[in-house]
Amino acid sequence: MEHIINIKAVKKIYQLGDQEVHALAGVNLQIKANEYVAIMGPSGSGKSTLMNIIGCLDTPTFGEYWLNGNDVSRLASIRNKEIGFIFQTFNLLSRYNAVENVAVPLIYAGVERITRMELAKEALRQVGLGDRMDHKPNEMSGGQRQRVAIARALVNSPSIILADEPTGNLDSKTSTEIMRLLHELHQLGNTIVLVTHEEDIAQHAHRIIRLRDGIIEMDSAKEN
């Protein structure tokens, strides 16, 4: 199976005044389609930087990143097409209802209104919110808001779903529900990359990558 994420000798150096900070010190990482991977590491390990590069929110100082066969450095529009984001803080628009929030990525993709509304409704049904389509974020629980965010991540049929601390603002019961939903999405064939500092959340993944001081310290697959 070919690699959907292929990161080669990636370094990221930030200039802070006259000081250089080496956030990533030569990372090689390959992830295949339909893998479920957790990225972990203490503060300052480089996991947030790696997440930003995987999500095309930042670019490497050195090295290469190929996403689904495309050289990311050559494609400015790749992020919206290839990656579905799930954020800890949901990042929903308060004035929009659930359907309108889910449809936002399709606006940027140039999908006509009737089609994007149907796709958004189908994504909401997929995450169990078929009865909450007209509700605005302040009319929903934290778990429901995160499900809207997951539907938004799915609506473009992206190559990967990138989840950044997806249970960070949720209680334990709701966290369990969200992780069960991510498991179901993985079972349906989605590639999931989960960034977390919580060991119990990482254990839901089938492969755990641990960073320290800008390098991959451990890369271990779990027995399914």
Helices and strands as residue ranges (DSSP letters): E 3-16, E 19-32, E 36-40, H 47-54, E 62-67, E 70-71, G 72-74, H 78-82, E 83-86, H 98-108, H 113-126, G 137-139, H 142-154, E 160-164, H 172-187, E 191-195, H 199-202, E 207-212, E 215-221
